[in-house]
Amino acid sequence: MQSEPEIVVDAANELGEGVVWSPAHREVQWTDIFGRHFWAYRPEDGQRQSWPLPDRLACFAPLGGRSLLAGFAGGLEVFDLESGARRQIAPIEPDRPTTRLNDGKLDREGRLVFGTMDEDATGPEPIGQIWSYEAGSEPRALVSGVRISNSIAFSPDGRRMYFADTPERRIRCYDYDVGSGELSSEWTFALVKGPGFPDGSTVDADGCLWNAEWGGGRVVRYTPAGRVDRVLALPCSRVTCCAFGGADLDRLFVTSARTGLDAAALASEPYAGALFAFDVGVRGILDTPFSFSASVRG
């Protein structure tokens, strides 16, 4: 196992986020939300590429070719990276001008579950929501009263959903109905202590949750019972999201950010905004792809 992080792509992302593994492309994919670029890295040969974006891309699901189910700041679209073609699916919270999309993940049936956050200059208010979108349906709200949505992830059997309203420093857990995509029975899974706040998460094949800590400079692995099992330190404070990737899904890729860091902080964190990787000795789980061609209920 590799306890020290490898700097895979020194991308200098303003706000690297939303990292996923695309088996169809054999690459790690992520978004620089504030930098308005989409990034891809292929481990087998080290090839890397980035594409400019027309808007802030908060979360996404790979589709065929270079198309994405794109969670832009204001709503869902189908977006083609190469042609720039855009097809709107649905605006999200158009009546709330200070909210935008944020973290999102595919559930075990291929729905995109995502949240919003409030960007009001006076500080986030609890006006965001968690949403669910599946092919052939309109997006629907699952939870209200959210300030900054993060840490959405699903247990291997899909019957648990994790979530964090970041300022709470608390990771929640819900019972999740795989068939209907409905939530019930919320409880506190873990309290995040120290300087960090819960950001993006992923789940490994053992059912453990790996959570990136914004401001904490680390990724923490929690057992299914919510106990801290391992801590991975990174050479930057603003750690944002993580995902398993590689041919065997046995490397943990971690995104980071440099937004808001002053010159002194950037001098002490020269790799802030990079994509990192660890060999952690466990494997991840492949996402169920999103498809417009069939209902997720099959």
Contacts in CASP RR format, 6 or more apart in sequence:
PFRMAT RR
TARGET T0000
AUTHOR 0000-0000-0000
METHOD contacts of the structure
MODEL  1
MQSEPEIVVDAANELGEGVVWSPAHREVQWTDIFGRHFWAYRPEDGQRQS
WPLPDRLACFAPLGGRSLLAGFAGGLEVFDLESGARRQIAPIEPDRPTTR
LNDGKLDREGRLVFGTMDEDATGPEPIGQIWSYEAGSEPRALVSGVRISN
SIAFSPDGRRMYFADTPERRIRCYDYDVGSGELSSEWTFALVKGPGFPDG
STVDADGCLWNAEWGGGRVVRYTPAGRVDRVLALPCSRVTCCAFGGADLD
RLFVTSARTGLDAAALASEPYAGALFAFDVGVRGILDTPFSFSASVRG
1 279 0 8 1.000
1 280 0 8 1.000
1 281 0 8 1.000
2 278 0 8 1.000
2 279 0 8 1.000
2 280 0 8 1.000
3 232 0 8 1.000
3 278 0 8 1.000
5 232 0 8 1.000
5 233 0 8 1.000
5 234 0 8 1.000
5 235 0 8 1.000
5 254 0 8 1.000
5 276 0 8 1.000
5 277 0 8 1.000
5 278 0 8 1.000
6 276 0 8 1.000
6 277 0 8 1.000
6 278 0 8 1.000
7 271 0 8 1.000
7 274 0 8 1.000
7 275 0 8 1.000
7 276 0 8 1.000
8 28 0 8 1.000
8 41 0 8 1.000
8 253 0 8 1.000
8 274 0 8 1.000
8 275 0 8 1.000
8 276 0 8 1.000
8 277 0 8 1.000
9 39 0 8 1.000
9 41 0 8 1.000
9 48 0 8 1.000
9 274 0 8 1.000
9 275 0 8 1.000
10 271 0 8 1.000
10 274 0 8 1.000
11 32 0 8 1.000
11 39 0 8 1.000
11 50 0 8 1.000
11 273 0 8 1.000
11 274 0 8 1.000
11 275 0 8 1.000
12 258 0 8 1.000
12 272 0 8 1.000
12 273 0 8 1.000
12 274 0 8 1.000
13 32 0 8 1.000
13 35 0 8 1.000
13 37 0 8 1.000
13 39 0 8 1.000
13 255 0 8 1.000
13 256 0 8 1.000
13 257 0 8 1.000
13 258 0 8 1.000
13 273 0 8 1.000
13 274 0 8 1.000
13 275 0 8 1.000
14 32 0 8 1.000
14 33 0 8 1.000
14 34 0 8 1.000
14 35 0 8 1.000
14 257 0 8 1.000
14 258 0 8 1.000
14 259 0 8 1.000
14 273 0 8 1.000
15 32 0 8 1.000
15 33 0 8 1.000
15 34 0 8 1.000
15 35 0 8 1.000
15 240 0 8 1.000
15 257 0 8 1.000
15 259 0 8 1.000
16 30 0 8 1.000
16 31 0 8 1.000
16 32 0 8 1.000
16 33 0 8 1.000
16 240 0 8 1.000
16 241 0 8 1.000
16 255 0 8 1.000
16 256 0 8 1.000
16 257 0 8 1.000
16 273 0 8 1.000
17 30 0 8 1.000
17 31 0 8 1.000
17 32 0 8 1.000
17 33 0 8 1.000
17 58 0 8 1.000
17 59 0 8 1.000
17 103 0 8 1.000
17 200 0 8 1.000
17 240 0 8 1.000
17 241 0 8 1.000
17 255 0 8 1.000
17 257 0 8 1.000
18 30 0 8 1.000
18 31 0 8 1.000
18 58 0 8 1.000
18 59 0 8 1.000
18 60 0 8 1.000
18 103 0 8 1.000
18 104 0 8 1.000
18 200 0 8 1.000
18 240 0 8 1.000
18 241 0 8 1.000
18 243 0 8 1.000
18 255 0 8 1.000
19 28 0 8 1.000
19 29 0 8 1.000
19 30 0 8 1.000
19 241 0 8 1.000
19 242 0 8 1.000
19 243 0 8 1.000
19 253 0 8 1.000
19 254 0 8 1.000
19 255 0 8 1.000
19 275 0 8 1.000
20 28 0 8 1.000
20 29 0 8 1.000
20 30 0 8 1.000
20 60 0 8 1.000
20 61 0 8 1.000
20 62 0 8 1.000
20 243 0 8 1.000
20 287 0 8 1.000
21 27 0 8 1.000
21 28 0 8 1.000
21 29 0 8 1.000
21 243 0 8 1.000
21 244 0 8 1.000
21 245 0 8 1.000
21 246 0 8 1.000
21 249 0 8 1.000
21 253 0 8 1.000
21 286 0 8 1.000
21 287 0 8 1.000
22 28 0 8 1.000
22 29 0 8 1.000
22 40 0 8 1.000
22 62 0 8 1.000
23 286 0 8 1.000
24 62 0 8 1.000
24 64 0 8 1.000
24 65 0 8 1.000
24 289 0 8 1.000
25 40 0 8 1.000
25 42 0 8 1.000
25 62 0 8 1.000
25 65 0 8 1.000
26 42 0 8 1.000
26 43 0 8 1.000
26 44 0 8 1.000
26 246 0 8 1.000
26 247 0 8 1.000
27 40 0 8 1.000
27 41 0 8 1.000
27 42 0 8 1.000
27 43 0 8 1.000
27 47 0 8 1.000
28 40 0 8 1.000
28 41 0 8 1.000
28 42 0 8 1.000
28 43 0 8 1.000
28 243 0 8 1.000
28 245 0 8 1.000
28 246 0 8 1.000
28 253 0 8 1.000
28 275 0 8 1.000
29 38 0 8 1.000
29 39 0 8 1.000
29 40 0 8 1.000
29 60 0 8 1.000
29 62 0 8 1.000
30 38 0 8 1.000
30 39 0 8 1.000
30 241 0 8 1.000
30 253 0 8 1.000
30 255 0 8 1.000
30 275 0 8 1.000
31 37 0 8 1.000
31 38 0 8 1.000
31 39 0 8 1.000
31 53 0 8 1.000
31 57 0 8 1.000
31 58 0 8 1.000
31 59 0 8 1.000
31 60 0 8 1.000
32 38 0 8 1.000
32 39 0 8 1.000
32 50 0 8 1.000
33 56 0 8 1.000
33 57 0 8 1.000
33 58 0 8 1.000
34 56 0 8 1.000
34 259 0 8 1.000
35 56 0 8 1.000
36 52 0 8 1.000
36 53 0 8 1.000
36 54 0 8 1.000
36 55 0 8 1.000
36 56 0 8 1.000
36 57 0 8 1.000
37 50 0 8 1.000
37 51 0 8 1.000
37 52 0 8 1.000
37 53 0 8 1.000
38 50 0 8 1.000
38 51 0 8 1.000
38 53 0 8 1.000
38 57 0 8 1.000
38 60 0 8 1.000
38 68 0 8 1.000
38 81 0 8 1.000
39 48 0 8 1.000
39 49 0 8 1.000
39 50 0 8 1.000
39 275 0 8 1.000
40 48 0 8 1.000
40 49 0 8 1.000
40 50 0 8 1.000
41 47 0 8 1.000
41 48 0 8 1.000
41 275 0 8 1.000
42 48 0 8 1.000
43 245 0 8 1.000
43 246 0 8 1.000
43 247 0 8 1.000
43 251 0 8 1.000
44 247 0 8 1.000
51 81 0 8 1.000
51 82 0 8 1.000
53 79 0 8 1.000
54 79 0 8 1.000
54 84 0 8 1.000
54 86 0 8 1.000
55 72 0 8 1.000
55 73 0 8 1.000
55 74 0 8 1.000
56 72 0 8 1.000
56 73 0 8 1.000
56 100 0 8 1.000
57 68 0 8 1.000
57 70 0 8 1.000
57 71 0 8 1.000
57 72 0 8 1.000
57 79 0 8 1.000
58 71 0 8 1.000
58 72 0 8 1.000
58 73 0 8 1.000
58 100 0 8 1.000
58 101 0 8 1.000
58 102 0 8 1.000
58 103 0 8 1.000
58 104 0 8 1.000
58 114 0 8 1.000
59 71 0 8 1.000
59 101 0 8 1.000
59 102 0 8 1.000
59 103 0 8 1.000
59 104 0 8 1.000
59 105 0 8 1.000
59 112 0 8 1.000
59 114 0 8 1.000
60 68 0 8 1.000
60 69 0 8 1.000
60 70 0 8 1.000
60 71 0 8 1.000
61 68 0 8 1.000
61 69 0 8 1.000
61 106 0 8 1.000
61 110 0 8 1.000
61 112 0 8 1.000
61 287 0 8 1.000
61 289 0 8 1.000
61 290 0 8 1.000
62 68 0 8 1.000
62 69 0 8 1.000
62 289 0 8 1.000
63 69 0 8 1.000
63 78 0 8 1.000
63 290 0 8 1.000
63 292 0 8 1.000
66 80 0 8 1.000
66 81 0 8 1.000
66 82 0 8 1.000
67 78 0 8 1.000
67 79 0 8 1.000
67 80 0 8 1.000
67 81 0 8 1.000
68 78 0 8 1.000
68 79 0 8 1.000
68 80 0 8 1.000
68 81 0 8 1.000
69 76 0 8 1.000
69 78 0 8 1.000
69 89 0 8 1.000
69 112 0 8 1.000
69 290 0 8 1.000
70 76 0 8 1.000
70 77 0 8 1.000
70 78 0 8 1.000
70 79 0 8 1.000
71 77 0 8 1.000
71 101 0 8 1.000
71 114 0 8 1.000
72 79 0 8 1.000
72 101 0 8 1.000
73 100 0 8 1.000
73 101 0 8 1.000
74 91 0 8 1.000
74 92 0 8 1.000
74 93 0 8 1.000
74 94 0 8 1.000
74 100 0 8 1.000
74 101 0 8 1.000
75 88 0 8 1.000
75 89 0 8 1.000
75 90 0 8 1.000
75 91 0 8 1.000
75 92 0 8 1.000
75 101 0 8 1.000
76 88 0 8 1.000
76 89 0 8 1.000
76 90 0 8 1.000
76 92 0 8 1.000
76 112 0 8 1.000
76 133 0 8 1.000
76 139 0 8 1.000
77 86 0 8 1.000
77 87 0 8 1.000
77 88 0 8 1.000
77 89 0 8 1.000
78 86 0 8 1.000
78 87 0 8 1.000
78 89 0 8 1.000
79 85 0 8 1.000
79 86 0 8 1.000
79 87 0 8 1.000
80 86 0 8 1.000
89 133 0 8 1.000
89 139 0 8 1.000
90 133 0 8 1.000
90 138 0 8 1.000
90 139 0 8 1.000
92 101 0 8 1.000
92 116 0 8 1.000
92 131 0 8 1.000
92 139 0 8 1.000
93 99 0 8 1.000
93 116 0 8 1.000
93 128 0 8 1.000
93 129 0 8 1.000
96 116 0 8 1.000
96 118 0 8 1.000
96 127 0 8 1.000
96 128 0 8 1.000
98 118 0 8 1.000
98 119 0 8 1.000
98 120 0 8 1.000
98 125 0 8 1.000
98 127 0 8 1.000
99 116 0 8 1.000
99 117 0 8 1.000
99 118 0 8 1.000
99 119 0 8 1.000
99 127 0 8 1.000
99 128 0 8 1.000
100 116 0 8 1.000
100 117 0 8 1.000
100 119 0 8 1.000
101 114 0 8 1.000
101 115 0 8 1.000
101 116 0 8 1.000
102 114 0 8 1.000
102 115 0 8 1.000
102 116 0 8 1.000
102 117 0 8 1.000
102 148 0 8 1.000
102 149 0 8 1.000
102 150 0 8 1.000
103 114 0 8 1.000
103 115 0 8 1.000
103 149 0 8 1.000
103 150 0 8 1.000
103 151 0 8 1.000
103 152 0 8 1.000
103 199 0 8 1.000
103 200 0 8 1.000
103 241 0 8 1.000
104 112 0 8 1.000
104 113 0 8 1.000
104 114 0 8 1.000
104 115 0 8 1.000
104 149 0 8 1.000
104 152 0 8 1.000
105 112 0 8 1.000
105 113 0 8 1.000
105 114 0 8 1.000
105 152 0 8 1.000
105 153 0 8 1.000
105 154 0 8 1.000
105 287 0 8 1.000
106 112 0 8 1.000
106 113 0 8 1.000
106 287 0 8 1.000
106 288 0 8 1.000
106 289 0 8 1.000
106 290 0 8 1.000
107 113 0 8 1.000
107 132 0 8 1.000
107 154 0 8 1.000
107 158 0 8 1.000
107 161 0 8 1.000
107 176 0 8 1.000
107 178 0 8 1.000
107 181 0 8 1.000
107 288 0 8 1.000
108 154 0 8 1.000
108 156 0 8 1.000
108 157 0 8 1.000
108 158 0 8 1.000
108 178 0 8 1.000
108 288 0 8 1.000
109 134 0 8 1.000
109 178 0 8 1.000
109 179 0 8 1.000
109 181 0 8 1.000
109 288 0 8 1.000
109 296 0 8 1.000
109 297 0 8 1.000
110 134 0 8 1.000
110 287 0 8 1.000
110 288 0 8 1.000
110 289 0 8 1.000
110 290 0 8 1.000
110 291 0 8 1.000
110 296 0 8 1.000
111 132 0 8 1.000
111 133 0 8 1.000
111 134 0 8 1.000
111 181 0 8 1.000
111 290 0 8 1.000
111 296 0 8 1.000
112 132 0 8 1.000
112 133 0 8 1.000
112 134 0 8 1.000
112 290 0 8 1.000
113 130 0 8 1.000
113 131 0 8 1.000
113 132 0 8 1.000
113 133 0 8 1.000
113 142 0 8 1.000
113 152 0 8 1.000
113 161 0 8 1.000
114 130 0 8 1.000
114 131 0 8 1.000
114 133 0 8 1.000
114 149 0 8 1.000
114 152 0 8 1.000
115 128 0 8 1.000
115 129 0 8 1.000
115 130 0 8 1.000
115 131 0 8 1.000
115 146 0 8 1.000
115 149 0 8 1.000
115 152 0 8 1.000
116 128 0 8 1.000
116 129 0 8 1.000
116 131 0 8 1.000
116 146 0 8 1.000
116 149 0 8 1.000
117 124 0 8 1.000
117 128 0 8 1.000
117 146 0 8 1.000
117 147 0 8 1.000
117 148 0 8 1.000
117 149 0 8 1.000
118 124 0 8 1.000
118 125 0 8 1.000
118 126 0 8 1.000
118 127 0 8 1.000
118 128 0 8 1.000
118 147 0 8 1.000
118 148 0 8 1.000
124 147 0 8 1.000
124 148 0 8 1.000
124 167 0 8 1.000
125 147 0 8 1.000
126 145 0 8 1.000
126 146 0 8 1.000
126 147 0 8 1.000
126 165 0 8 1.000
127 145 0 8 1.000
127 146 0 8 1.000
127 147 0 8 1.000
128 144 0 8 1.000
128 145 0 8 1.000
128 146 0 8 1.000
128 147 0 8 1.000
128 149 0 8 1.000
129 141 0 8 1.000
129 142 0 8 1.000
129 143 0 8 1.000
129 144 0 8 1.000
129 145 0 8 1.000
129 146 0 8 1.000
129 149 0 8 1.000
130 141 0 8 1.000
130 142 0 8 1.000
130 143 0 8 1.000
130 146 0 8 1.000
130 149 0 8 1.000
130 152 0 8 1.000
130 163 0 8 1.000
130 183 0 8 1.000
131 139 0 8 1.000
131 140 0 8 1.000
131 141 0 8 1.000
131 142 0 8 1.000
132 139 0 8 1.000
132 140 0 8 1.000
132 142 0 8 1.000
132 181 0 8 1.000
133 139 0 8 1.000
133 140 0 8 1.000
134 295 0 8 1.000
134 296 0 8 1.000
135 290 0 8 1.000
135 291 0 8 1.000
135 292 0 8 1.000
135 293 0 8 1.000
135 294 0 8 1.000
135 295 0 8 1.000
135 296 0 8 1.000
136 292 0 8 1.000
136 295 0 8 1.000
142 181 0 8 1.000
142 182 0 8 1.000
142 183 0 8 1.000
143 163 0 8 1.000
143 183 0 8 1.000
145 165 0 8 1.000
146 165 0 8 1.000
147 165 0 8 1.000
147 166 0 8 1.000
147 167 0 8 1.000
147 168 0 8 1.000
148 165 0 8 1.000
148 166 0 8 1.000
148 167 0 8 1.000
149 163 0 8 1.000
149 164 0 8 1.000
149 165 0 8 1.000
149 166 0 8 1.000
150 163 0 8 1.000
150 164 0 8 1.000
150 165 0 8 1.000
150 166 0 8 1.000
150 198 0 8 1.000
150 199 0 8 1.000
150 200 0 8 1.000
150 201 0 8 1.000
151 162 0 8 1.000
151 163 0 8 1.000
151 164 0 8 1.000
151 166 0 8 1.000
151 171 0 8 1.000
151 198 0 8 1.000
151 199 0 8 1.000
151 200 0 8 1.000
151 201 0 8 1.000
151 211 0 8 1.000
152 161 0 8 1.000
152 162 0 8 1.000
152 163 0 8 1.000
152 200 0 8 1.000
152 201 0 8 1.000
153 161 0 8 1.000
153 162 0 8 1.000
153 200 0 8 1.000
153 201 0 8 1.000
153 202 0 8 1.000
153 203 0 8 1.000
153 209 0 8 1.000
154 160 0 8 1.000
154 161 0 8 1.000
154 162 0 8 1.000
154 176 0 8 1.000
154 203 0 8 1.000
155 161 0 8 1.000
155 162 0 8 1.000
155 203 0 8 1.000
155 207 0 8 1.000
155 224 0 8 1.000
156 203 0 8 1.000
156 205 0 8 1.000
156 207 0 8 1.000
156 285 0 8 1.000
157 178 0 8 1.000
158 176 0 8 1.000
158 178 0 8 1.000
159 175 0 8 1.000
159 176 0 8 1.000
159 177 0 8 1.000
159 178 0 8 1.000
160 173 0 8 1.000
160 174 0 8 1.000
160 175 0 8 1.000
160 176 0 8 1.000
161 173 0 8 1.000
161 174 0 8 1.000
161 176 0 8 1.000
161 183 0 8 1.000
162 171 0 8 1.000
162 172 0 8 1.000
162 173 0 8 1.000
162 174 0 8 1.000
162 189 0 8 1.000
162 201 0 8 1.000
162 203 0 8 1.000
162 209 0 8 1.000
163 171 0 8 1.000
163 172 0 8 1.000
163 173 0 8 1.000
163 174 0 8 1.000
164 170 0 8 1.000
164 171 0 8 1.000
164 172 0 8 1.000
164 192 0 8 1.000
164 198 0 8 1.000
164 199 0 8 1.000
164 200 0 8 1.000
164 201 0 8 1.000
164 211 0 8 1.000
165 172 0 8 1.000
166 197 0 8 1.000
166 198 0 8 1.000
166 199 0 8 1.000
166 214 0 8 1.000
167 197 0 8 1.000
169 191 0 8 1.000
169 192 0 8 1.000
169 193 0 8 1.000
169 196 0 8 1.000
169 197 0 8 1.000
169 198 0 8 1.000
170 188 0 8 1.000
170 190 0 8 1.000
170 191 0 8 1.000
170 192 0 8 1.000
170 198 0 8 1.000
171 188 0 8 1.000
171 189 0 8 1.000
171 190 0 8 1.000
171 191 0 8 1.000
171 192 0 8 1.000
171 198 0 8 1.000
171 201 0 8 1.000
171 209 0 8 1.000
171 211 0 8 1.000
171 222 0 8 1.000
172 186 0 8 1.000
172 187 0 8 1.000
172 188 0 8 1.000
172 189 0 8 1.000
173 186 0 8 1.000
173 187 0 8 1.000
173 188 0 8 1.000
173 189 0 8 1.000
174 183 0 8 1.000
174 184 0 8 1.000
174 185 0 8 1.000
174 186 0 8 1.000
175 183 0 8 1.000
175 184 0 8 1.000
175 185 0 8 1.000
176 182 0 8 1.000
176 183 0 8 1.000
177 183 0 8 1.000
177 184 0 8 1.000
179 297 0 8 1.000
189 209 0 8 1.000
189 222 0 8 1.000
189 226 0 8 1.000
190 209 0 8 1.000
190 211 0 8 1.000
190 222 0 8 1.000
190 226 0 8 1.000
190 228 0 8 1.000
192 198 0 8 1.000
192 211 0 8 1.000
192 213 0 8 1.000
192 220 0 8 1.000
194 216 0 8 1.000
195 215 0 8 1.000
195 216 0 8 1.000
196 213 0 8 1.000
196 214 0 8 1.000
196 215 0 8 1.000
196 216 0 8 1.000
196 217 0 8 1.000
197 213 0 8 1.000
197 214 0 8 1.000
197 215 0 8 1.000
197 216 0 8 1.000
198 211 0 8 1.000
198 213 0 8 1.000
198 214 0 8 1.000
199 211 0 8 1.000
199 212 0 8 1.000
199 213 0 8 1.000
199 214 0 8 1.000
199 239 0 8 1.000
199 240 0 8 1.000
199 241 0 8 1.000
200 211 0 8 1.000
200 212 0 8 1.000
200 240 0 8 1.000
200 241 0 8 1.000
200 242 0 8 1.000
201 209 0 8 1.000
201 210 0 8 1.000
201 211 0 8 1.000
201 212 0 8 1.000
201 241 0 8 1.000
201 242 0 8 1.000
202 209 0 8 1.000
202 210 0 8 1.000
202 242 0 8 1.000
202 243 0 8 1.000
202 244 0 8 1.000
202 252 0 8 1.000
202 284 0 8 1.000
203 209 0 8 1.000
203 210 0 8 1.000
203 284 0 8 1.000
203 285 0 8 1.000
204 210 0 8 1.000
204 221 0 8 1.000
204 244 0 8 1.000
204 282 0 8 1.000
204 283 0 8 1.000
204 284 0 8 1.000
204 285 0 8 1.000
205 249 0 8 1.000
205 282 0 8 1.000
205 283 0 8 1.000
205 284 0 8 1.000
205 285 0 8 1.000
206 282 0 8 1.000
207 224 0 8 1.000
208 221 0 8 1.000
208 222 0 8 1.000
208 223 0 8 1.000
208 224 0 8 1.000
208 229 0 8 1.000
208 282 0 8 1.000
209 221 0 8 1.000
209 222 0 8 1.000
209 224 0 8 1.000
209 226 0 8 1.000
210 219 0 8 1.000
210 220 0 8 1.000
210 221 0 8 1.000
210 222 0 8 1.000
210 242 0 8 1.000
210 252 0 8 1.000
211 219 0 8 1.000
211 220 0 8 1.000
211 222 0 8 1.000
211 242 0 8 1.000
212 219 0 8 1.000
212 239 0 8 1.000
212 240 0 8 1.000
212 241 0 8 1.000
212 242 0 8 1.000
212 254 0 8 1.000
212 255 0 8 1.000
213 219 0 8 1.000
213 220 0 8 1.000
213 239 0 8 1.000
214 238 0 8 1.000
214 239 0 8 1.000
214 240 0 8 1.000
214 257 0 8 1.000
215 237 0 8 1.000
215 238 0 8 1.000
215 239 0 8 1.000
216 237 0 8 1.000
216 239 0 8 1.000
217 233 0 8 1.000
217 234 0 8 1.000
217 236 0 8 1.000
217 237 0 8 1.000
217 238 0 8 1.000
217 239 0 8 1.000
218 231 0 8 1.000
218 232 0 8 1.000
218 233 0 8 1.000
218 234 0 8 1.000
218 239 0 8 1.000
219 231 0 8 1.000
219 232 0 8 1.000
219 234 0 8 1.000
219 239 0 8 1.000
219 242 0 8 1.000
219 252 0 8 1.000
219 254 0 8 1.000
219 278 0 8 1.000
220 228 0 8 1.000
220 230 0 8 1.000
220 231 0 8 1.000
220 232 0 8 1.000
221 228 0 8 1.000
221 229 0 8 1.000
221 230 0 8 1.000
221 231 0 8 1.000
221 232 0 8 1.000
221 280 0 8 1.000
222 228 0 8 1.000
222 229 0 8 1.000
223 229 0 8 1.000
230 280 0 8 1.000
232 252 0 8 1.000
232 254 0 8 1.000
232 278 0 8 1.000
232 280 0 8 1.000
234 254 0 8 1.000
234 256 0 8 1.000
234 276 0 8 1.000
235 269 0 8 1.000
235 271 0 8 1.000
236 256 0 8 1.000
236 258 0 8 1.000
236 269 0 8 1.000
236 271 0 8 1.000
236 272 0 8 1.000
236 273 0 8 1.000
236 274 0 8 1.000
237 261 0 8 1.000
237 265 0 8 1.000
237 269 0 8 1.000
237 272 0 8 1.000
238 256 0 8 1.000
238 257 0 8 1.000
238 258 0 8 1.000
238 259 0 8 1.000
238 261 0 8 1.000
238 272 0 8 1.000
238 273 0 8 1.000
239 254 0 8 1.000
239 255 0 8 1.000
239 256 0 8 1.000
240 254 0 8 1.000
240 255 0 8 1.000
240 256 0 8 1.000
240 257 0 8 1.000
241 254 0 8 1.000
241 255 0 8 1.000
242 252 0 8 1.000
242 253 0 8 1.000
242 254 0 8 1.000
242 255 0 8 1.000
243 252 0 8 1.000
243 253 0 8 1.000
244 250 0 8 1.000
244 251 0 8 1.000
244 252 0 8 1.000
244 253 0 8 1.000
244 283 0 8 1.000
244 284 0 8 1.000
244 285 0 8 1.000
245 251 0 8 1.000
245 252 0 8 1.000
245 253 0 8 1.000
245 284 0 8 1.000
248 283 0 8 1.000
249 283 0 8 1.000
249 284 0 8 1.000
249 285 0 8 1.000
249 286 0 8 1.000
250 279 0 8 1.000
250 280 0 8 1.000
250 281 0 8 1.000
250 282 0 8 1.000
250 283 0 8 1.000
250 284 0 8 1.000
251 277 0 8 1.000
251 278 0 8 1.000
251 279 0 8 1.000
251 280 0 8 1.000
252 277 0 8 1.000
252 278 0 8 1.000
252 279 0 8 1.000
252 280 0 8 1.000
253 275 0 8 1.000
253 276 0 8 1.000
253 277 0 8 1.000
254 275 0 8 1.000
254 276 0 8 1.000
254 277 0 8 1.000
254 278 0 8 1.000
255 273 0 8 1.000
255 275 0 8 1.000
256 271 0 8 1.000
256 272 0 8 1.000
256 273 0 8 1.000
256 274 0 8 1.000
256 275 0 8 1.000
256 276 0 8 1.000
257 272 0 8 1.000
257 273 0 8 1.000
258 266 0 8 1.000
258 269 0 8 1.000
258 272 0 8 1.000
258 273 0 8 1.000
261 269 0 8 1.000
261 272 0 8 1.000
265 272 0 8 1.000
266 272 0 8 1.000
END
